[in-house]
Amino acid sequence: MFGRQQWKTLAGLTIVASLAVLGSPAVATSAKAAPVVKAVIQRNLNITFSPATFKHGLVAIRITNLSTQTHRFLIGGVASTWVSPHRTVTVKVTFKKKATYLATLSDCGYLSLCVGGNPDIGPTGYVKVT
């Protein structure tokens, strides 16, 4: 059992902890969450985007692989981790310039090593950054 002095100490600590939490100033954050762009690796290995046009700056690209092979998505010099079939990964990319960007599957290479897509240019998709 607690003695009278221990109860006073416990009550004092509880009040101090409560004031510390309640009295803490809120930290304002000016950083916005990066907009999310969905990229889908289709079964035929074409890459589609939604939205197909977005503003330059930091963007989170959520990549879904609908194909039957594991792939590595590449855009703007940034590669994703390996995306297994029917899985999704997210990669953050900073688009510094307004342009049309080409997305590819870096594991497929030129004259596509992957099944599907255009064998002359490999699996690709385009997105417009304004």
CNS distance restraints for C-alpha pairs under 8 A (distance, minus, plus):
assign (resid   2 and name CA) (resid   6 and name CA) 5.73 0.50 0.50
assign (resid   2 and name CA) (resid   7 and name CA) 6.25 0.50 0.50
assign (resid   3 and name CA) (resid   7 and name CA) 6.35 0.50 0.50
assign (resid   4 and name CA) (resid   8 and name CA) 6.39 0.50 0.50
assign (resid   5 and name CA) (resid   9 and name CA) 6.24 0.50 0.50
assign (resid   6 and name CA) (resid  10 and name CA) 6.07 0.50 0.50
assign (resid   7 and name CA) (resid  11 and name CA) 5.99 0.50 0.50
assign (resid   8 and name CA) (resid  12 and name CA) 6.02 0.50 0.50
assign (resid   9 and name CA) (resid  13 and name CA) 6.19 0.50 0.50
assign (resid  10 and name CA) (resid  14 and name CA) 6.17 0.50 0.50
assign (resid  11 and name CA) (resid  15 and name CA) 6.26 0.50 0.50
assign (resid  12 and name CA) (resid  16 and name CA) 6.17 0.50 0.50
assign (resid  13 and name CA) (resid  17 and name CA) 6.03 0.50 0.50
assign (resid  14 and name CA) (resid  18 and name CA) 6.07 0.50 0.50
assign (resid  15 and name CA) (resid  19 and name CA) 6.11 0.50 0.50
assign (resid  16 and name CA) (resid  20 and name CA) 6.11 0.50 0.50
assign (resid  17 and name CA) (resid  21 and name CA) 6.32 0.50 0.50
assign (resid  18 and name CA) (resid  22 and name CA) 6.03 0.50 0.50
assign (resid  19 and name CA) (resid  23 and name CA) 5.39 0.50 0.50
assign (resid  20 and name CA) (resid  24 and name CA) 5.94 0.50 0.50
assign (resid  34 and name CA) (resid  58 and name CA) 5.79 0.50 0.50
assign (resid  34 and name CA) (resid  59 and name CA) 5.07 0.50 0.50
assign (resid  34 and name CA) (resid  60 and name CA) 5.79 0.50 0.50
assign (resid  35 and name CA) (resid  58 and name CA) 7.56 0.50 0.50
assign (resid  35 and name CA) (resid  59 and name CA) 5.28 0.50 0.50
assign (resid  35 and name CA) (resid  60 and name CA) 6.00 0.50 0.50
assign (resid  36 and name CA) (resid  59 and name CA) 6.07 0.50 0.50
assign (resid  36 and name CA) (resid  60 and name CA) 4.76 0.50 0.50
assign (resid  36 and name CA) (resid  61 and name CA) 5.76 0.50 0.50
assign (resid  36 and name CA) (resid  62 and name CA) 6.76 0.50 0.50
assign (resid  37 and name CA) (resid  49 and name CA) 6.90 0.50 0.50
assign (resid  37 and name CA) (resid  50 and name CA) 5.86 0.50 0.50
assign (resid  37 and name CA) (resid  51 and name CA) 6.19 0.50 0.50
assign (resid  37 and name CA) (resid  59 and name CA) 6.99 0.50 0.50
assign (resid  37 and name CA) (resid  60 and name CA) 6.20 0.50 0.50
assign (resid  37 and name CA) (resid  61 and name CA) 4.84 0.50 0.50
assign (resid  37 and name CA) (resid  62 and name CA) 6.12 0.50 0.50
assign (resid  38 and name CA) (resid  49 and name CA) 5.56 0.50 0.50
assign (resid  38 and name CA) (resid  50 and name CA) 5.11 0.50 0.50
assign (resid  38 and name CA) (resid  51 and name CA) 7.12 0.50 0.50
assign (resid  38 and name CA) (resid  61 and name CA) 5.78 0.50 0.50
assign (resid  38 and name CA) (resid  62 and name CA) 4.85 0.50 0.50
assign (resid  38 and name CA) (resid  63 and name CA) 6.12 0.50 0.50
assign (resid  38 and name CA) (resid  64 and name CA) 7.69 0.50 0.50
assign (resid  39 and name CA) (resid  47 and name CA) 6.64 0.50 0.50
assign (resid  39 and name CA) (resid  48 and name CA) 5.60 0.50 0.50
assign (resid  39 and name CA) (resid  49 and name CA) 4.54 0.50 0.50
assign (resid  39 and name CA) (resid  50 and name CA) 6.59 0.50 0.50
assign (resid  39 and name CA) (resid  61 and name CA) 6.54 0.50 0.50
assign (resid  39 and name CA) (resid  62 and name CA) 5.92 0.50 0.50
assign (resid  39 and name CA) (resid  63 and name CA) 4.71 0.50 0.50
assign (resid  39 and name CA) (resid  64 and name CA) 6.33 0.50 0.50
assign (resid  40 and name CA) (resid  47 and name CA) 5.56 0.50 0.50
assign (resid  40 and name CA) (resid  48 and name CA) 5.27 0.50 0.50
assign (resid  40 and name CA) (resid  49 and name CA) 6.49 0.50 0.50
assign (resid  40 and name CA) (resid  63 and name CA) 5.69 0.50 0.50
assign (resid  40 and name CA) (resid  64 and name CA) 4.83 0.50 0.50
assign (resid  40 and name CA) (resid  65 and name CA) 5.98 0.50 0.50
assign (resid  40 and name CA) (resid  66 and name CA) 7.05 0.50 0.50
assign (resid  41 and name CA) (resid  45 and name CA) 5.53 0.50 0.50
assign (resid  41 and name CA) (resid  46 and name CA) 6.02 0.50 0.50
assign (resid  41 and name CA) (resid  47 and name CA) 4.70 0.50 0.50
assign (resid  41 and name CA) (resid  48 and name CA) 6.77 0.50 0.50
assign (resid  41 and name CA) (resid  63 and name CA) 7.34 0.50 0.50
assign (resid  41 and name CA) (resid  64 and name CA) 6.13 0.50 0.50
assign (resid  41 and name CA) (resid  65 and name CA) 4.73 0.50 0.50
assign (resid  41 and name CA) (resid  66 and name CA) 5.70 0.50 0.50
assign (resid  41 and name CA) (resid  67 and name CA) 6.54 0.50 0.50
assign (resid  42 and name CA) (resid  46 and name CA) 5.37 0.50 0.50
assign (resid  42 and name CA) (resid  47 and name CA) 6.06 0.50 0.50
assign (resid  42 and name CA) (resid  48 and name CA) 7.41 0.50 0.50
assign (resid  42 and name CA) (resid  65 and name CA) 6.76 0.50 0.50
assign (resid  42 and name CA) (resid  66 and name CA) 5.21 0.50 0.50
assign (resid  42 and name CA) (resid  67 and name CA) 5.85 0.50 0.50
assign (resid  43 and name CA) (resid  66 and name CA) 5.40 0.50 0.50
assign (resid  43 and name CA) (resid  67 and name CA) 4.13 0.50 0.50
assign (resid  43 and name CA) (resid  68 and name CA) 7.09 0.50 0.50
assign (resid  43 and name CA) (resid 116 and name CA) 7.69 0.50 0.50
assign (resid  44 and name CA) (resid  67 and name CA) 7.09 0.50 0.50
assign (resid  44 and name CA) (resid 115 and name CA) 7.90 0.50 0.50
assign (resid  44 and name CA) (resid 116 and name CA) 4.84 0.50 0.50
assign (resid  44 and name CA) (resid 117 and name CA) 5.38 0.50 0.50
assign (resid  45 and name CA) (resid  67 and name CA) 6.72 0.50 0.50
assign (resid  45 and name CA) (resid 115 and name CA) 7.95 0.50 0.50
assign (resid  45 and name CA) (resid 116 and name CA) 5.70 0.50 0.50
assign (resid  45 and name CA) (resid 117 and name CA) 5.01 0.50 0.50
assign (resid  45 and name CA) (resid 123 and name CA) 5.33 0.50 0.50
assign (resid  45 and name CA) (resid 124 and name CA) 7.55 0.50 0.50
assign (resid  46 and name CA) (resid 117 and name CA) 5.94 0.50 0.50
assign (resid  46 and name CA) (resid 123 and name CA) 5.50 0.50 0.50
assign (resid  46 and name CA) (resid 124 and name CA) 5.72 0.50 0.50
assign (resid  46 and name CA) (resid 125 and name CA) 6.21 0.50 0.50
assign (resid  47 and name CA) (resid 103 and name CA) 7.31 0.50 0.50
assign (resid  47 and name CA) (resid 104 and name CA) 7.69 0.50 0.50
assign (resid  47 and name CA) (resid 123 and name CA) 7.06 0.50 0.50
assign (resid  47 and name CA) (resid 124 and name CA) 5.67 0.50 0.50
assign (resid  47 and name CA) (resid 125 and name CA) 4.46 0.50 0.50
assign (resid  47 and name CA) (resid 126 and name CA) 7.70 0.50 0.50
assign (resid  48 and name CA) (resid  52 and name CA) 7.77 0.50 0.50
assign (resid  48 and name CA) (resid 125 and name CA) 5.92 0.50 0.50
assign (resid  48 and name CA) (resid 126 and name CA) 7.55 0.50 0.50
assign (resid  49 and name CA) (resid 125 and name CA) 7.79 0.50 0.50
assign (resid  49 and name CA) (resid 126 and name CA) 7.78 0.50 0.50
assign (resid  49 and name CA) (resid 127 and name CA) 6.75 0.50 0.50
assign (resid  52 and name CA) (resid 126 and name CA) 7.82 0.50 0.50
assign (resid  52 and name CA) (resid 127 and name CA) 5.25 0.50 0.50
assign (resid  52 and name CA) (resid 128 and name CA) 6.29 0.50 0.50
assign (resid  53 and name CA) (resid 127 and name CA) 6.03 0.50 0.50
assign (resid  53 and name CA) (resid 128 and name CA) 4.65 0.50 0.50
assign (resid  53 and name CA) (resid 129 and name CA) 5.70 0.50 0.50
assign (resid  53 and name CA) (resid 130 and name CA) 7.10 0.50 0.50
assign (resid  54 and name CA) (resid 128 and name CA) 6.64 0.50 0.50
assign (resid  54 and name CA) (resid 129 and name CA) 5.17 0.50 0.50
assign (resid  54 and name CA) (resid 130 and name CA) 5.99 0.50 0.50
assign (resid  55 and name CA) (resid  98 and name CA) 7.83 0.50 0.50
assign (resid  55 and name CA) (resid 129 and name CA) 5.39 0.50 0.50
assign (resid  55 and name CA) (resid 130 and name CA) 4.69 0.50 0.50
assign (resid  56 and name CA) (resid  94 and name CA) 7.40 0.50 0.50
assign (resid  56 and name CA) (resid  95 and name CA) 5.08 0.50 0.50
assign (resid  56 and name CA) (resid  96 and name CA) 6.02 0.50 0.50
assign (resid  56 and name CA) (resid  97 and name CA) 6.40 0.50 0.50
assign (resid  56 and name CA) (resid  98 and name CA) 6.21 0.50 0.50
assign (resid  56 and name CA) (resid 129 and name CA) 5.53 0.50 0.50
assign (resid  56 and name CA) (resid 130 and name CA) 5.77 0.50 0.50
assign (resid  57 and name CA) (resid  94 and name CA) 5.11 0.50 0.50
assign (resid  57 and name CA) (resid  95 and name CA) 4.98 0.50 0.50
assign (resid  57 and name CA) (resid  96 and name CA) 5.89 0.50 0.50
assign (resid  58 and name CA) (resid  92 and name CA) 6.83 0.50 0.50
assign (resid  58 and name CA) (resid  93 and name CA) 5.71 0.50 0.50
assign (resid  58 and name CA) (resid  94 and name CA) 4.17 0.50 0.50
assign (resid  58 and name CA) (resid  95 and name CA) 6.36 0.50 0.50
assign (resid  59 and name CA) (resid  92 and name CA) 5.66 0.50 0.50
assign (resid  59 and name CA) (resid  93 and name CA) 5.43 0.50 0.50
assign (resid  59 and name CA) (resid  94 and name CA) 6.16 0.50 0.50
assign (resid  59 and name CA) (resid  95 and name CA) 7.57 0.50 0.50
assign (resid  60 and name CA) (resid  90 and name CA) 6.48 0.50 0.50
assign (resid  60 and name CA) (resid  91 and name CA) 5.74 0.50 0.50
assign (resid  60 and name CA) (resid  92 and name CA) 4.36 0.50 0.50
assign (resid  60 and name CA) (resid  93 and name CA) 6.38 0.50 0.50
assign (resid  61 and name CA) (resid  90 and name CA) 5.49 0.50 0.50
assign (resid  61 and name CA) (resid  91 and name CA) 5.33 0.50 0.50
assign (resid  61 and name CA) (resid  92 and name CA) 6.05 0.50 0.50
assign (resid  61 and name CA) (resid  93 and name CA) 7.28 0.50 0.50
assign (resid  62 and name CA) (resid  88 and name CA) 6.76 0.50 0.50
assign (resid  62 and name CA) (resid  89 and name CA) 5.84 0.50 0.50
assign (resid  62 and name CA) (resid  90 and name CA) 4.34 0.50 0.50
assign (resid  62 and name CA) (resid  91 and name CA) 6.62 0.50 0.50
assign (resid  63 and name CA) (resid  73 and name CA) 7.74 0.50 0.50
assign (resid  63 and name CA) (resid  83 and name CA) 7.85 0.50 0.50
assign (resid  63 and name CA) (resid  88 and name CA) 5.37 0.50 0.50
assign (resid  63 and name CA) (resid  89 and name CA) 5.35 0.50 0.50
assign (resid  63 and name CA) (resid  90 and name CA) 5.95 0.50 0.50
assign (resid  63 and name CA) (resid  91 and name CA) 7.84 0.50 0.50
assign (resid  64 and name CA) (resid  83 and name CA) 7.59 0.50 0.50
assign (resid  64 and name CA) (resid  86 and name CA) 6.76 0.50 0.50
assign (resid  64 and name CA) (resid  87 and name CA) 5.81 0.50 0.50
assign (resid  64 and name CA) (resid  88 and name CA) 4.31 0.50 0.50
assign (resid  64 and name CA) (resid  89 and name CA) 6.75 0.50 0.50
assign (resid  65 and name CA) (resid  70 and name CA) 7.84 0.50 0.50
assign (resid  65 and name CA) (resid  71 and name CA) 7.75 0.50 0.50
assign (resid  65 and name CA) (resid  83 and name CA) 6.38 0.50 0.50
assign (resid  65 and name CA) (resid  84 and name CA) 6.73 0.50 0.50
assign (resid  65 and name CA) (resid  85 and name CA) 5.40 0.50 0.50
assign (resid  65 and name CA) (resid  86 and name CA) 5.19 0.50 0.50
assign (resid  65 and name CA) (resid  87 and name CA) 5.76 0.50 0.50
assign (resid  65 and name CA) (resid  88 and name CA) 6.43 0.50 0.50
assign (resid  66 and name CA) (resid  85 and name CA) 5.98 0.50 0.50
assign (resid  66 and name CA) (resid  86 and name CA) 5.04 0.50 0.50
assign (resid  66 and name CA) (resid  87 and name CA) 7.69 0.50 0.50
assign (resid  67 and name CA) (resid  85 and name CA) 5.69 0.50 0.50
assign (resid  67 and name CA) (resid  86 and name CA) 7.01 0.50 0.50
assign (resid  68 and name CA) (resid  85 and name CA) 5.21 0.50 0.50
assign (resid  68 and name CA) (resid  86 and name CA) 7.70 0.50 0.50
assign (resid  69 and name CA) (resid  84 and name CA) 6.78 0.50 0.50
assign (resid  69 and name CA) (resid  85 and name CA) 5.61 0.50 0.50
assign (resid  70 and name CA) (resid  82 and name CA) 6.43 0.50 0.50
assign (resid  70 and name CA) (resid  83 and name CA) 5.47 0.50 0.50
assign (resid  70 and name CA) (resid  84 and name CA) 4.37 0.50 0.50
assign (resid  70 and name CA) (resid  85 and name CA) 5.60 0.50 0.50
assign (resid  71 and name CA) (resid  82 and name CA) 5.52 0.50 0.50
assign (resid  71 and name CA) (resid  83 and name CA) 5.29 0.50 0.50
assign (resid  71 and name CA) (resid  84 and name CA) 6.69 0.50 0.50
assign (resid  71 and name CA) (resid 105 and name CA) 6.26 0.50 0.50
assign (resid  71 and name CA) (resid 106 and name CA) 7.65 0.50 0.50
assign (resid  71 and name CA) (resid 107 and name CA) 6.22 0.50 0.50
assign (resid  71 and name CA) (resid 108 and name CA) 7.91 0.50 0.50
assign (resid  72 and name CA) (resid  79 and name CA) 6.64 0.50 0.50
assign (resid  72 and name CA) (resid  80 and name CA) 5.77 0.50 0.50
assign (resid  72 and name CA) (resid  81 and name CA) 6.11 0.50 0.50
assign (resid  72 and name CA) (resid  82 and name CA) 4.86 0.50 0.50
assign (resid  72 and name CA) (resid  83 and name CA) 6.12 0.50 0.50
assign (resid  72 and name CA) (resid 105 and name CA) 5.35 0.50 0.50
assign (resid  72 and name CA) (resid 106 and name CA) 5.67 0.50 0.50
assign (resid  72 and name CA) (resid 107 and name CA) 5.86 0.50 0.50
assign (resid  73 and name CA) (resid  79 and name CA) 5.62 0.50 0.50
assign (resid  73 and name CA) (resid  80 and name CA) 5.31 0.50 0.50
assign (resid  73 and name CA) (resid  81 and name CA) 7.68 0.50 0.50
assign (resid  73 and name CA) (resid  82 and name CA) 7.72 0.50 0.50
assign (resid  73 and name CA) (resid  83 and name CA) 7.80 0.50 0.50
assign (resid  73 and name CA) (resid 103 and name CA) 7.17 0.50 0.50
assign (resid  73 and name CA) (resid 104 and name CA) 6.01 0.50 0.50
assign (resid  73 and name CA) (resid 105 and name CA) 4.70 0.50 0.50
assign (resid  73 and name CA) (resid 106 and name CA) 6.25 0.50 0.50
assign (resid  74 and name CA) (resid  78 and name CA) 5.61 0.50 0.50
assign (resid  74 and name CA) (resid  79 and name CA) 4.31 0.50 0.50
assign (resid  74 and name CA) (resid  80 and name CA) 6.44 0.50 0.50
assign (resid  74 and name CA) (resid 103 and name CA) 5.63 0.50 0.50
assign (resid  74 and name CA) (resid 104 and name CA) 5.29 0.50 0.50
assign (resid  74 and name CA) (resid 105 and name CA) 5.87 0.50 0.50
assign (resid  74 and name CA) (resid 106 and name CA) 5.97 0.50 0.50
assign (resid  75 and name CA) (resid  79 and name CA) 6.60 0.50 0.50
assign (resid  75 and name CA) (resid 101 and name CA) 7.03 0.50 0.50
assign (resid  75 and name CA) (resid 102 and name CA) 6.30 0.50 0.50
assign (resid  75 and name CA) (resid 103 and name CA) 4.62 0.50 0.50
assign (resid  75 and name CA) (resid 104 and name CA) 6.67 0.50 0.50
assign (resid  76 and name CA) (resid  93 and name CA) 7.37 0.50 0.50
assign (resid  76 and name CA) (resid  95 and name CA) 7.13 0.50 0.50
assign (resid  76 and name CA) (resid 101 and name CA) 6.74 0.50 0.50
assign (resid  76 and name CA) (resid 102 and name CA) 7.55 0.50 0.50
assign (resid  76 and name CA) (resid 103 and name CA) 7.64 0.50 0.50
assign (resid  78 and name CA) (resid  93 and name CA) 6.67 0.50 0.50
assign (resid  79 and name CA) (resid  91 and name CA) 7.87 0.50 0.50
assign (resid  79 and name CA) (resid 106 and name CA) 7.80 0.50 0.50
assign (resid  80 and name CA) (resid  89 and name CA) 7.63 0.50 0.50
assign (resid  80 and name CA) (resid  90 and name CA) 7.50 0.50 0.50
assign (resid  80 and name CA) (resid  91 and name CA) 5.87 0.50 0.50
assign (resid  81 and name CA) (resid  89 and name CA) 7.55 0.50 0.50
assign (resid  83 and name CA) (resid  87 and name CA) 6.25 0.50 0.50
assign (resid  83 and name CA) (resid  88 and name CA) 6.57 0.50 0.50
assign (resid  83 and name CA) (resid  89 and name CA) 6.53 0.50 0.50
assign (resid  84 and name CA) (resid  88 and name CA) 7.81 0.50 0.50
assign (resid  95 and name CA) (resid 129 and name CA) 7.48 0.50 0.50
assign (resid  97 and name CA) (resid 129 and name CA) 7.50 0.50 0.50
assign (resid  97 and name CA) (resid 130 and name CA) 7.90 0.50 0.50
assign (resid  98 and name CA) (resid 128 and name CA) 7.73 0.50 0.50
assign (resid  98 and name CA) (resid 129 and name CA) 5.05 0.50 0.50
assign (resid  98 and name CA) (resid 130 and name CA) 4.73 0.50 0.50
assign (resid  99 and name CA) (resid 128 and name CA) 6.03 0.50 0.50
assign (resid  99 and name CA) (resid 129 and name CA) 5.31 0.50 0.50
assign (resid  99 and name CA) (resid 130 and name CA) 6.71 0.50 0.50
assign (resid 100 and name CA) (resid 126 and name CA) 6.62 0.50 0.50
assign (resid 100 and name CA) (resid 127 and name CA) 5.66 0.50 0.50
assign (resid 100 and name CA) (resid 128 and name CA) 4.36 0.50 0.50
assign (resid 100 and name CA) (resid 129 and name CA) 6.02 0.50 0.50
assign (resid 101 and name CA) (resid 126 and name CA) 5.65 0.50 0.50
assign (resid 101 and name CA) (resid 127 and name CA) 5.39 0.50 0.50
assign (resid 101 and name CA) (resid 128 and name CA) 6.29 0.50 0.50
assign (resid 101 and name CA) (resid 129 and name CA) 7.37 0.50 0.50
assign (resid 102 and name CA) (resid 124 and name CA) 6.80 0.50 0.50
assign (resid 102 and name CA) (resid 125 and name CA) 5.91 0.50 0.50
assign (resid 102 and name CA) (resid 126 and name CA) 4.78 0.50 0.50
assign (resid 102 and name CA) (resid 127 and name CA) 6.76 0.50 0.50
assign (resid 103 and name CA) (resid 124 and name CA) 5.51 0.50 0.50
assign (resid 103 and name CA) (resid 125 and name CA) 5.07 0.50 0.50
assign (resid 103 and name CA) (resid 126 and name CA) 5.98 0.50 0.50
assign (resid 103 and name CA) (resid 127 and name CA) 7.75 0.50 0.50
assign (resid 104 and name CA) (resid 122 and name CA) 7.65 0.50 0.50
assign (resid 104 and name CA) (resid 123 and name CA) 5.82 0.50 0.50
assign (resid 104 and name CA) (resid 124 and name CA) 4.63 0.50 0.50
assign (resid 104 and name CA) (resid 125 and name CA) 6.63 0.50 0.50
assign (resid 105 and name CA) (resid 109 and name CA) 7.46 0.50 0.50
assign (resid 105 and name CA) (resid 122 and name CA) 7.94 0.50 0.50
assign (resid 105 and name CA) (resid 123 and name CA) 6.20 0.50 0.50
assign (resid 105 and name CA) (resid 124 and name CA) 7.11 0.50 0.50
assign (resid 107 and name CA) (resid 113 and name CA) 7.96 0.50 0.50
assign (resid 108 and name CA) (resid 112 and name CA) 5.30 0.50 0.50
assign (resid 108 and name CA) (resid 113 and name CA) 4.83 0.50 0.50
assign (resid 108 and name CA) (resid 114 and name CA) 5.27 0.50 0.50
assign (resid 108 and name CA) (resid 122 and name CA) 6.77 0.50 0.50
assign (resid 108 and name CA) (resid 123 and name CA) 7.48 0.50 0.50
assign (resid 109 and name CA) (resid 113 and name CA) 6.20 0.50 0.50
assign (resid 109 and name CA) (resid 122 and name CA) 6.80 0.50 0.50
assign (resid 110 and name CA) (resid 120 and name CA) 7.39 0.50 0.50
assign (resid 110 and name CA) (resid 121 and name CA) 6.12 0.50 0.50
assign (resid 110 and name CA) (resid 122 and name CA) 5.98 0.50 0.50
assign (resid 111 and name CA) (resid 119 and name CA) 5.32 0.50 0.50
assign (resid 111 and name CA) (resid 120 and name CA) 5.05 0.50 0.50
assign (resid 111 and name CA) (resid 121 and name CA) 5.87 0.50 0.50
assign (resid 111 and name CA) (resid 122 and name CA) 5.89 0.50 0.50
assign (resid 112 and name CA) (resid 117 and name CA) 7.82 0.50 0.50
assign (resid 112 and name CA) (resid 118 and name CA) 7.46 0.50 0.50
assign (resid 112 and name CA) (resid 119 and name CA) 4.95 0.50 0.50
assign (resid 112 and name CA) (resid 120 and name CA) 6.81 0.50 0.50
assign (resid 112 and name CA) (resid 121 and name CA) 6.73 0.50 0.50
assign (resid 112 and name CA) (resid 122 and name CA) 4.44 0.50 0.50
assign (resid 112 and name CA) (resid 123 and name CA) 7.24 0.50 0.50
assign (resid 113 and name CA) (resid 122 and name CA) 7.83 0.50 0.50
assign (resid 114 and name CA) (resid 122 and name CA) 7.75 0.50 0.50
assign (resid 116 and name CA) (resid 123 and name CA) 7.65 0.50 0.50
assign (resid 117 and name CA) (resid 122 and name CA) 5.95 0.50 0.50
assign (resid 117 and name CA) (resid 123 and name CA) 5.01 0.50 0.50
assign (resid 117 and name CA) (resid 124 and name CA) 7.85 0.50 0.50
assign (resid 118 and name CA) (resid 122 and name CA) 5.27 0.50 0.50
assign (resid 118 and name CA) (resid 123 and name CA) 6.35 0.50 0.50
assign (resid 119 and name CA) (resid 123 and name CA) 7.93 0.50 0.50
